[in-house]
């Protein structure tokens, strides 16, 4: 499950980081007050979260960071659900990803 989350967030973050700001503005329906630069910052936060999901387990160093990273990604997904609701888009994928984050957090904390 952790690997699946890492793949989901890697794909999402690379899409946000690699595209020009104009293309982000055209492609993603943003609520008022959110600029494409904010989306780029979210992509960076997601990529850091992916590193927090994978590296502690792979290296054995600071394994307590994995549930913290997963919890932080869950907070990002709460924001995604809010944006989906504000822009009248389906939030099903965001909700499923949120619950996956919570399950990884729960499983790694115990």
C-alpha positions in Angstrom: 0.0 0.0 0.0 2.9 2.3 0.8 4.4 1.7 -2.7 1.0 2.4 -4.3 0.8 5.7 -2.5 4.3 6.5 -3.5 3.5 5.9 -7.1 0.3 8.0 -6.9 2.0 11.0 -5.3 5.1 10.7 -7.5 3.0 10.9 -10.7 0.9 13.8 -9.3 3.9 15.8 -8.1 5.9 15.3 -11.3 2.9 16.5 -13.3 2.7 19.6 -11.1 6.4 20.3 -11.1 7.2 19.6 -14.8 4.5 21.6 -16.6 4.7 25.3 -17.4 2.5 27.5 -15.1 0.3 28.5 -18.1 -0.5 24.8 -18.8 -1.3 24.2 -15.1 -3.7 27.1 -15.2 -5.5 25.7 -18.3 -5.5 22.1 -17.2 -6.4 22.3 -13.5 -9.6 24.0 -12.4 -8.5 26.2 -9.5 -10.8 28.0 -7.0 -10.5 31.7 -6.6 -7.4 32.8 -4.7 -5.3 29.8 -5.7 -2.6 30.5 -8.2 -0.6 28.0 -10.3 2.5 28.8 -8.1 0.5 27.2 -5.2 0.0 24.1 -7.3 3.7 23.9 -7.9 4.4 24.2 -4.2 2.0 21.4 -3.5 3.8 19.3 -6.0 7.0 19.9 -4.1 5.4 19.0 -0.8 4.0 15.8 -2.4 7.4 14.8 -3.7 9.0 15.4 -0.2 6.2 13.3 1.2 7.0 10.4 -1.2 10.6 10.6 0.0 9.3 10.4 3.6 7.3 7.3 2.7 10.1 5.4 1.0 13.5 6.4 2.3 13.1 5.6 6.0 12.0 2.0 5.3 14.6 1.5 2.6 17.5 2.8 4.7 16.3 1.8 8.1 17.1 5.3 9.3 14.4 7.2 11.2 11.6 4.8 10.5 9.2 6.9 12.6 9.2 9.4 9.7 7.1 7.1 7.5 3.8 7.5 9.4 4.4 11.3 9.8 4.9 11.6 6.0 1.8 9.6 5.4 -0.2 11.8 7.8 1.1 14.9 6.1 0.0 13.6 2.7 -3.4 12.9 4.2 -3.6 16.6 5.2 -2.8 17.5 1.6 -5.6 15.2 0.5 -8.0 17.0 2.8 -7.1 20.2 0.9 -7.6 18.4 -2.4 -11.1 17.2 -1.3 -11.9 20.8 -0.3 -10.7 22.1 -3.7 -12.7 19.4 -5.5 -15.9 20.3 -3.7 -15.3 24.1 -4.3 -14.8 23.5 -8.0 -17.7 21.1 -8.2 -15.5 18.2 -9.3 -15.7 14.6 -8.1 -13.6 14.0 -5.0 -13.8 10.2 -5.0 -10.1 9.7 -6.0 -9.0 12.2 -3.4 -11.1 10.5 -0.7 -9.7 7.1 -1.6 -6.1 8.4 -1.5 -6.8 10.1 1.8 -8.0 6.8 3.3 -4.9 5.0 1.9 -2.8 7.6 3.6 -4.6 7.1 6.9 -4.3 3.3 6.6 -0.5 3.6 6.1 -0.3 6.0 9.0 -2.2 3.7 11.2 -0.3 0.6 10.1 3.1 2.1 10.6 2.4 3.8 13.9 1.3 0.5 15.6 
